[in-house]
Amino acid sequence: MKKTVTSGLAAAMLGLAQIAGAPHAIAQDAFPDKPVHLVVPFSAGGGSDGLARAIQNAIETDKLLPVPLVITNAEGASGAVGTRQVLKADPDGYTILQIHQEMFSSMAMGRVNYSIDDFEPVIQVSEACMFMAVPTKSPIQDFEGFVSAVKKEGRGFKQADEIGGVTHFPSAELMKLLGTQWSIVPVGSTAKRFVSLKGGFTDMALMSPLWIKRGEADLRPVAMMSPERSAMAPDLPTAKELGYPISSCINRRYWAPKGTPADRIDVIADAIEKAANSKGVSDYLSRTGEELKIMRGDALKQRVAAEFKSFEDVVDIVKGASSSK
């Protein structure tokens, strides 16, 4: 009799425990049950904002999430203002960040007090690799001509760029590989680099792929700074195939605060990946010269770690350019 009562009591307690745990399980399964906030740490109308809104539109049109994806532009300090907002957010999957390698630049330069270990990579969506350009009036005809020029002229050779920016770091990698350094002239965006090259104020710049056609009357491409040849310039060799394994690409990635549950990251990543494969996003990437480059999970974590290390490895060269400007 005592054994029967004990068994019955245990069964009753188990039933109560299952009932008590049910609301928690339901709450987990319901994610997301309120709007998800996507922070874009740059101004409206730029490349980062454009992709974010194309993704947002696809998610809403195809009902890929049961709740709205709300975009907030929080510009300032080369992306640090918006990045800090996400850093301080609860790691619950309701606040995510979209940013490219500007994040690595700020970290490597010591401009911010956070690191890649403070975030969870969610998914990479796109890639836009630079090409090296010189003015059409330049005596440099190809990449080997560039190599000869920088070895001969050293600091007298001028690259239009942005000191400490995302294209300065791969440029520093190339300096390290060639065993020489040249001057970085801080002109800013690719549009300003074009003006600088056309006006004869600088000798070379790394340009975004749209400028292959846009600047064809005034620029001479000498190499793609990408792992593979570009469909936009199939006859243009890569620096890698010429024996200089350096890439300079912009990858737009999504991040969550450290500690965000993996199942919630997967829900968001699934929705973004489906949106990225929509016609609307495909059309947007075609217009901007970007390519769809989905990466997530362990492959993305490994890529991020290796890429950030490449920034750290040449930060002294980058800082040297800053101190000598």
Secondary structure as UniProt FT lines:
FT   HELIX           2..29
FT   STRAND          36..40
FT   TURN            44..45
FT   HELIX           47..61
FT   TURN            62..63
FT   STRAND          69..73
FT   HELIX           77..79
FT   HELIX           80..88
FT   STRAND          95..99
FT   HELIX           102..108
FT   TURN            109..110
FT   HELIX           116..118
FT   STRAND          119..129
FT   STRAND          131..135
FT   TURN            136..137
FT   HELIX           143..153
FT   HELIX           154..156
FT   STRAND          158..161
FT   TURN            163..164
FT   TURN            166..167
FT   HELIX           168..178
FT   STRAND          183..186
FT   HELIX           190..198
FT   TURN            199..200
FT   STRAND          204..207
FT   TURN            209..210
FT   HELIX           211..214
FT   TURN            215..218
FT   STRAND          219..224
FT   TURN            231..232
FT   TURN            234..235
FT   TURN            239..243
FT   STRAND          249..257
FT   TURN            258..259
FT   HELIX           262..276
FT   HELIX           279..288
FT   STRAND          291..295
FT   HELIX           297..313
FT   HELIX           315..323
//
